[in-house]
Amino acid sequence: MPVNFCALGIRGGSIFTSPPAAPSLISGSVGAGGVNVRADVILIQSLLNLVPAAFGGPSALLKMDGIVGPLTIAAIRRFQSVAIGFNDGRVDPGGQTLSRLKSSGAVTGQKFGVVGAPGPKPAPLAAAIAATPTAKLWTLAAIAHLDVLEKGFIASGGQFLLPIVLNTVNIHFHLDRDPSSILFNLGKAKAVFNRIFTMLSDPGTFYREGAETEKSKFADAPMGGFSQPEPFHHITIRTQYPDCGPNCQAAMLVHEGAHFCGGLNEIRHFAHEFPVPNGEPQDGSTHNYEQMTTSEALRNAASYAAFAIHVFFFQDLRFGLDKKSQ
């Protein structure tokens, strides 16, 4: 069966259980005396670059090369001194420095559009790597939210006593329209997000840079490519990707990740996420975003990005090409 590609070219509650321990943003320590896995180092360099200098970010943007040199260690120490009050020069998984970096960089920097000193337009691949920590944080939030719902559903014997806990997931995946399969569908969505997390954790394997085409100007991915060999085992970041704002860039990575990490030819376009809240039908569908069936919503790439953003920010923000500058 051929692999089809999906592109962003022209447009593009709580329950009574504790949240699970989500996977760490990095697999090992980064910095002085750290394990310094290249992918982890790139993510920390990216997060540091998102922090304004006034809040402890580097005075000059770090080169995101995955190498722990004196400039990277100095940037970690500077951030720690300003934001925390100590400076051992190392970022540990689950540690205070990483926690503060996530909030100061990927939240503060992205939310207010502060991504470092102005400079030349970055190459598409460099821009995607810089956006990856934010996309990864959103994905972790989605995984944790779905895991809590899944565990709560099992603990309650298959019936939520407070249906309001499903409000957010129902906005984007409409699980309430298939009530006999809620547990199955929660697991299905979570499995896709887990694969997206794996993709985002290894940009060197899963990202490629490519020139724009008539159909794809920003980014595209083969549907189900995650489980296929090359030439399908990557997403392509294209020429106009760096022209988008940081939240739009991160949303594209999750959107294309959904195409890429679903089954073969499975996650496609049924409805656009814009205009909010009842986005218009796409690609011949007769249902808009609010009207989709459960099956359609679980196979709609825009739903994955919009849900992850909603869970992370506690608001239905829906960053994407209709909010290109954000």
C-alpha positions as CSV (number, residue, x, y, z in Angstrom):
1,M,0.0,0.0,0.0
2,P,1.5,3.4,-0.9
3,V,2.2,6.0,1.7
4,N,0.4,9.2,1.3
5,F,1.7,12.6,2.4
6,C,-0.1,15.3,4.3
7,A,1.2,18.8,4.2
8,L,0.7,22.2,5.7
9,G,1.1,24.1,2.5
10,I,-1.5,26.7,1.8
11,R,-3.3,26.8,5.2
12,G,-2.4,24.6,7.1
13,G,-11.0,19.1,34.6
14,S,-9.6,17.1,37.0
15,I,-10.6,13.7,38.6
16,F,-9.7,12.1,41.9
17,T,-6.4,10.5,40.9
18,S,-2.8,11.9,40.8
19,P,-1.2,12.6,37.5
20,P,1.3,10.0,36.4
21,A,5.0,10.8,36.1
22,A,5.4,11.9,32.6
23,P,8.5,11.1,30.6
24,S,11.3,13.6,31.2
25,L,12.0,16.2,28.6
26,I,15.6,14.9,28.5
27,S,16.9,11.4,29.0
28,G,20.0,12.4,31.0
29,S,21.8,15.3,32.6
30,V,23.2,18.1,30.4
31,G,26.1,20.4,31.2
32,A,29.1,20.2,33.5
33,G,29.7,16.5,34.3
34,G,26.5,15.5,32.6
35,V,25.7,12.5,30.4
36,N,25.3,15.0,27.5
37,V,23.3,13.0,24.9
38,R,23.4,15.1,21.7
39,A,19.6,15.3,21.3
40,D,19.2,16.4,25.0
41,V,21.9,19.0,24.6
42,I,20.1,20.5,21.6
43,L,16.9,20.7,23.5
44,I,18.5,22.5,26.4
45,Q,20.4,24.9,24.1
46,S,17.0,25.6,22.4
47,L,15.3,26.2,25.7
48,L,18.1,28.5,26.9
49,N,17.7,30.5,23.6
50,L,14.0,31.0,24.3
51,V,14.7,32.8,27.6
52,P,15.1,36.6,27.3
53,A,18.6,37.8,28.5
54,A,16.9,39.9,31.2
55,F,15.5,36.7,32.7
56,G,18.8,34.8,32.6
57,G,19.0,33.8,28.9
58,P,22.3,33.9,27.0
59,S,23.5,37.3,25.9
60,A,24.1,35.8,22.5
61,L,22.1,32.9,21.1
62,L,23.8,29.6,21.5
63,K,24.6,27.5,18.5
64,M,22.3,24.4,18.6
65,D,25.0,21.9,17.8
66,G,24.5,19.4,20.5
67,I,28.0,20.0,21.9
68,V,28.5,21.0,25.6
69,G,31.2,23.6,25.4
70,P,32.1,26.5,27.6
71,L,29.4,28.8,26.1
72,T,26.6,26.3,26.9
73,I,27.9,25.6,30.4
74,A,28.2,29.4,31.0
75,A,24.6,29.9,29.7
76,I,23.3,27.2,32.1
77,R,25.2,28.8,35.0
78,R,23.9,32.3,34.1
79,F,20.3,31.1,33.9
80,Q,20.7,29.2,37.2
81,S,22.2,32.3,38.9
82,V,19.4,34.6,37.8
83,A,16.4,32.3,37.9
84,I,17.2,29.9,40.8
85,G,20.1,31.2,43.0
86,F,22.7,28.5,42.4
87,N,25.0,27.6,39.5
88,D,26.4,24.1,39.2
89,G,26.2,24.3,35.4
90,R,24.1,21.2,34.9
91,V,20.5,20.5,34.0
92,D,19.2,17.2,35.4
93,P,16.0,15.3,34.3
94,G,13.3,16.2,36.8
95,G,15.5,18.8,38.5
96,Q,14.8,22.4,39.5
97,T,16.8,23.9,36.6
98,L,14.8,22.0,33.9
99,S,11.5,22.8,35.6
100,R,12.4,26.5,35.7
101,L,13.7,26.4,32.1
102,K,10.5,25.0,30.8
103,S,8.4,27.7,32.4
104,S,10.8,30.6,31.7
105,G,11.6,29.5,28.1
106,A,8.9,27.5,26.5
107,V,6.1,29.3,28.3
108,T,7.2,32.9,29.0
109,G,9.3,33.2,25.8
110,Q,6.7,31.6,23.5
111,K,3.7,33.3,25.1
112,F,5.1,36.7,24.7
113,G,6.9,36.2,21.5
114,V,10.4,36.6,22.9
115,V,12.7,34.1,21.2
116,G,16.1,35.9,21.6
117,A,17.9,38.7,19.9
118,P,16.9,39.6,16.4
119,G,19.1,38.1,13.7
120,P,19.0,36.6,10.2
121,K,16.2,34.2,9.3
122,P,17.2,30.7,10.5
123,A,17.4,27.7,8.2
124,P,14.2,25.6,8.3
125,L,15.8,22.7,10.1
126,A,17.3,25.0,12.7
127,A,13.9,26.7,13.2
128,A,12.3,23.3,13.7
129,I,14.8,22.2,16.3
130,A,14.3,25.4,18.2
131,A,10.5,24.9,18.2
132,T,10.9,21.2,19.3
133,P,11.1,21.8,23.1
134,T,7.7,23.6,23.0
135,A,6.1,21.0,20.9
136,K,7.5,18.3,23.3
137,L,6.1,20.1,26.3
138,W,2.6,20.3,24.8
139,T,2.8,16.6,23.9
140,L,3.8,15.6,27.4
141,A,0.8,17.6,28.7
142,A,-1.5,15.7,26.3
143,I,0.0,12.3,27.4
144,A,-0.4,13.1,31.1
145,H,-4.0,14.3,30.6
146,L,-5.0,11.2,28.7
147,D,-3.3,8.9,31.1
148,V,-5.2,10.5,34.1
149,L,-8.5,10.1,32.2
150,E,-7.6,6.5,31.3
151,K,-6.7,5.5,34.9
152,G,-9.8,7.3,36.3
153,F,-12.0,5.5,33.9
154,I,-10.6,2.1,35.0
155,A,-10.8,3.1,38.7
156,S,-14.4,4.2,38.4
157,G,-15.5,0.9,36.9
158,G,-16.1,2.3,33.4
159,Q,-18.2,5.3,34.3
160,F,-17.0,8.8,35.1
161,L,-18.9,10.2,38.0
162,L,-18.0,13.7,36.8
163,P,-18.5,13.9,33.0
164,I,-17.0,17.4,33.1
165,V,-13.5,15.8,33.2
166,L,-14.0,14.8,29.6
167,N,-14.9,18.3,28.4
168,T,-11.5,19.1,26.9
169,V,-10.9,15.8,25.2
170,N,-14.5,15.9,23.8
171,I,-13.9,19.3,22.2
172,H,-11.2,17.8,20.1
173,F,-11.8,14.1,19.9
174,H,-15.6,13.8,20.6
175,L,-15.2,10.6,22.6
176,D,-18.7,11.1,24.0
177,R,-20.1,10.2,20.6
178,D,-18.8,6.7,21.0
179,P,-19.5,6.0,24.7
180,S,-19.0,2.2,24.5
181,S,-15.4,2.7,23.3
182,I,-14.1,5.5,25.5
183,L,-11.3,3.5,27.1
184,F,-10.2,2.1,23.8
185,N,-10.2,5.5,22.2
186,L,-8.3,7.2,25.1
187,G,-5.6,4.6,24.6
188,K,-5.6,5.1,20.9
189,A,-5.0,8.8,21.1
190,K,-2.4,8.4,23.9
191,A,-0.4,5.9,21.7
192,V,-0.2,8.4,18.9
193,F,1.0,11.1,21.3
194,N,3.6,8.7,22.7
195,R,5.0,8.1,19.2
196,I,4.9,11.9,18.6
197,F,7.0,12.3,21.8
198,T,9.5,9.7,20.5
199,M,9.7,11.6,17.2
200,L,10.3,15.0,18.9
201,S,12.9,13.4,21.1
202,D,15.2,12.6,18.1
203,P,15.1,15.4,15.5
204,G,18.3,14.1,13.9
205,T,16.5,10.9,12.9
206,F,13.1,12.3,12.1
207,Y,13.6,15.7,10.6
208,R,14.8,16.6,7.1
209,E,15.0,19.9,5.3
210,G,13.5,20.3,1.9
211,A,12.7,23.0,-0.7
212,E,9.1,24.1,-0.9
213,T,6.8,22.6,-3.5
214,E,3.5,23.7,-5.0
215,K,1.6,21.7,-2.5
216,S,3.8,22.1,0.5
217,K,5.4,25.3,1.6
218,F,5.9,24.8,5.4
219,A,6.1,21.1,6.4
220,D,4.7,17.7,5.4
221,A,4.9,14.1,6.5
222,P,4.0,10.7,5.1
223,M,1.0,9.3,6.9
224,G,2.2,6.3,8.9
225,G,5.8,7.0,8.1
226,F,6.9,6.4,11.7
227,S,6.6,2.7,11.1
228,Q,8.0,2.7,7.5
229,P,11.6,2.7,6.3
230,E,13.1,5.5,4.3
231,P,12.2,7.4,2.2
232,F,9.1,7.7,4.4
233,H,10.7,7.6,7.8
234,H,11.0,11.4,8.4
235,I,9.0,14.6,8.2
236,T,10.2,17.4,5.9
237,I,10.6,21.0,7.1
238,R,10.3,23.4,4.1
239,T,11.4,26.8,3.1
240,Q,8.6,29.0,4.6
241,Y,8.6,27.2,8.0
242,P,10.9,29.8,9.6
243,D,8.5,32.6,8.5
244,C,5.9,31.5,11.1
245,G,5.8,32.5,14.7
246,P,7.2,30.1,17.4
247,N,3.8,28.8,18.6
248,C,2.7,28.2,15.0
249,Q,6.0,26.3,14.3
250,A,5.5,24.1,17.4
251,A,1.9,23.4,16.4
252,M,3.1,22.3,12.9
253,L,5.4,19.8,14.5
254,V,2.6,18.2,16.5
255,H,0.2,18.3,13.5
256,E,2.7,16.7,11.1
257,G,3.7,14.3,13.9
258,A,0.1,13.1,14.1
259,H,0.1,12.3,10.3
260,F,3.5,10.7,10.7
261,C,2.8,8.7,13.9
262,G,-0.7,7.3,13.1
263,G,-1.2,4.1,11.2
264,L,-0.5,3.8,7.5
265,N,-2.7,6.4,5.6
266,E,-4.7,6.8,8.8
267,I,-4.5,10.4,10.2
268,R,-5.4,12.9,7.6
269,H,-7.5,16.1,7.3
270,F,-11.2,15.9,8.1
271,A,-11.7,19.4,9.5
272,H,-9.6,22.5,9.9
273,E,-9.2,23.8,13.5
274,F,-10.1,27.3,12.3
275,P,-12.2,29.4,12.7
276,V,-12.6,28.6,16.4
277,P,-14.6,26.8,17.7
278,N,-16.3,25.2,14.7
279,G,-13.5,24.9,12.1
280,E,-14.5,24.3,8.5
281,P,-14.5,20.9,6.8
282,Q,-11.4,19.9,4.8
283,D,-10.5,17.7,1.9
284,G,-14.1,16.8,0.9
285,S,-15.4,16.1,4.4
286,T,-19.0,17.0,5.2
287,H,-18.4,17.6,8.9
288,N,-16.8,20.7,10.5
289,Y,-14.5,20.5,13.6
290,E,-17.4,20.5,16.0
291,Q,-19.5,17.9,14.0
292,M,-16.9,15.2,13.4
293,T,-17.6,11.7,14.5
294,T,-15.2,10.1,17.1
295,S,-13.5,8.1,14.4
296,E,-13.0,11.2,12.2
297,A,-11.6,13.3,15.1
298,L,-9.2,10.6,16.1
299,R,-7.9,10.6,12.5
300,N,-7.8,14.3,12.1
301,A,-4.3,15.8,12.5
302,A,-5.5,19.2,13.5
303,S,-7.2,17.7,16.6
304,Y,-3.9,16.4,18.0
305,A,-2.2,19.8,17.9
306,A,-5.3,21.7,19.2
307,F,-5.8,19.3,22.0
308,A,-2.2,19.4,23.2
309,I,-2.2,23.2,23.2
310,H,-5.6,23.3,25.0
311,V,-4.4,21.0,27.8
312,F,-1.1,22.8,28.2
313,F,-2.5,26.4,28.3
314,F,-5.9,25.5,29.8
315,Q,-7.4,27.5,26.9
316,D,-8.6,26.5,23.5
317,L,-5.9,28.6,21.6
318,R,-5.4,26.5,18.5
319,F,-2.1,27.9,17.1
320,G,-1.6,27.3,13.4
321,L,-1.3,28.9,10.0
322,D,-4.4,31.0,10.6
323,K,-2.4,32.5,13.4
324,K,0.9,32.4,11.5
325,S,2.6,35.2,13.3
326,Q,2.1,33.8,16.8
